[in-house]
Amino acid sequence: MPAIDALCRAANVAPKGINRVAVSIGPGGYTSLRIGVTIAKLIAEATGATCIGVPTASAILANLADALRPLRTCRVCLAWKRDSVWCQDFHKKGSEWHPVSSGGIVTLPHVCTGSFDAVICEAALRALLPAPLTATILEPVFDPRGVLAASAALAPTDPLLLAPLYPREPEAVTKWRELHPR
């Protein structure tokens, strides 16, 4: 909140001058998503601003627009944990990327299943993937400008309905279930 306050003061924008709030909804880190979405909801409710939840994969595609320009298909891999990762496939129509599915968890050997012009994943994950990969491998770029750019094509959400996209249950919940079976 102090950073948002400082940014608004530097831009000479009063709270009621905020008319649009865009936030990355995930997948990503559990706590950071909860905090970011909660702050976006609070700002939208307090100021009456339009609220837009942006899937992180869409923000990454916006951040990599130049590198992806000549390509037609890609897979975005996020929220890697042990032997699984959340993947979402996209194809390009004209100059816009469209999701093929809502995304889901796959095991590491399945990341490379399918035909893609590009796979977007962190270097540490890339090192674990089966070789050889014929697709272009790109490192994800996490930058708020991608959230803003991707939000332009998305419909507003009622702030009360805005929720993070969690690919799997929180590890604390999993551990609790293991320690306290029914």
Summary of the structure (lengths in Angstrom):
residues: 182
radius of gyration: 18.0
end to end distance: 40.7
largest distance: 55.5
contacts: 514
relative contact order: 0.19
helix: 36%
strand: 26%
